[in-house]
Amino acid sequence: MDLEQLRSAKKKVAGVKQTLKMINRGEATAVFVAKDAEPRVVGDVVRAAQEKGIPLQYVETMAELGAACGITIGASCSAICGEGGA
């Protein structure tokens, strides 16, 4: 699992609320978390992904993660949803 898979995923979400929603619905197949995000902000996402056995990948910066999601602002976390294929 790497950022290229996130970039090419047909369905992805960014941000804590949307990522948590996809994890809780059972739709997230992979979760990405920025290393420079505040731990208190992404803690629930990390715990939920670990509890559900969803692969978790750390990315160096929020800017890098945002760019991989196709947005112009940083993202603290993101998820590939569904099949996640290109």
Buried (B, 14 or more C-beta within 10 A) or exposed (E): BEBEBBEEBEBBBBBBEBBBBBBEEEBBBBBBBBEEBEEEEBEBBBEBBEEEEBEBBEBEBBBBBBBBBEEEEBBBBBBBBEEBEE
